Amino acid sequence: MMNNAFLLTFLSVSGVSLLSLLGAVTLFFNKPFLKKVLIFMVSISAGAMFGDVFIHLLPEIAAKSNFNLSVSAAFLVGIFISFIIERLILWNNCHDHECTEKDKRAFTYMILYGDSVHNFIDGIVIATSYLISPAVGLASTLAVTLHEIPHEIGDFAVLIHGGFTHRKALIANFISALTALLGALFA
């Protein structure tokens, strides 16, 4: 059973990690078209993150913990830590015409760090699900896959918007996705 769970976990996490290469589709777009759709792709990325937090995560936390003061404080601390990380990386919420390449790159590295942590947790979720049963593991893999498709396309768009070349964005996004394998091994 354990060997089967390990194999299924490895196959599932590898498949989910390959979704990070969906950004390669944009290689077939010409530059003017890509420039037009890039802002929409970045918006989808932001919407996916907000939707995940406010439609999925917070209601789940509220249902399981009665959303007491400690949960509210933890949520507030999480927002505060995110703000501090952003400031430490020195990204100043600049607009395109005011941003330096350094400002944009710093933001993209913050995105890659957050995505790496996110993917690490996805790996843990998938691995522990397969330890329960193959059916639960498959269901978790499907849920993560459906969530990751818009997420990875959005991440790729943010990296391109931040000044990465297509090649560097694909490589960085894929390396970030591979942290899911580390999460699976950790579990």
LINFEN-V429971 format. One line per field, one symbol per residue. phi: phi as a letter, one per 30 degrees, with the letter a starting at -180 (. if undefined). psi: psi as a letter, one per 40 degrees, with the letter a starting at -180 (. if undefined). burial: b if it has 24 or more other ideal C-beta (glycine too) atoms within 12 Angstrom, else e. A space follows every 50 residues. Layout:
# LINFEN-V429971
phi=???
psi=???
burial=???
This chain:
# LINFEN-V429971
phi=.ddddddddeddddddddddddddedddddeddddddedddddddddddd ddddccdddddddcbihddddddddddddddddddedddicchdcedcdc eddddedddddddddddedededdddddddddaddddddddddddddded ddddedddddddjddeddddddddddddddddddddd
psi=dddddddddddddddddedeededdedeiiddddddeddddddddddddd dddddcdddddddeeefaddddddddddddddddddddefhffiideehi ddddddddddddddddddddddddddddddddiddddddddddddddddd dddddddddddeeiiddddddddddddeeddddddd.
burial=eeeebeebbbebbbbbbbbbbbbeebeeeeeeebeeebeebbebbeebbe ebeeeebeeeeeeeeeeeeeeeeeeeeeeeeeeeeeeebebeeeeeeeee eebbbbbbbbbbbbbbebbbbbbbbbbebbeeeeeebeebbeebbebbbb bbbbbbbbbbbbbbebeebbebbbbbbbbbbebbeeb
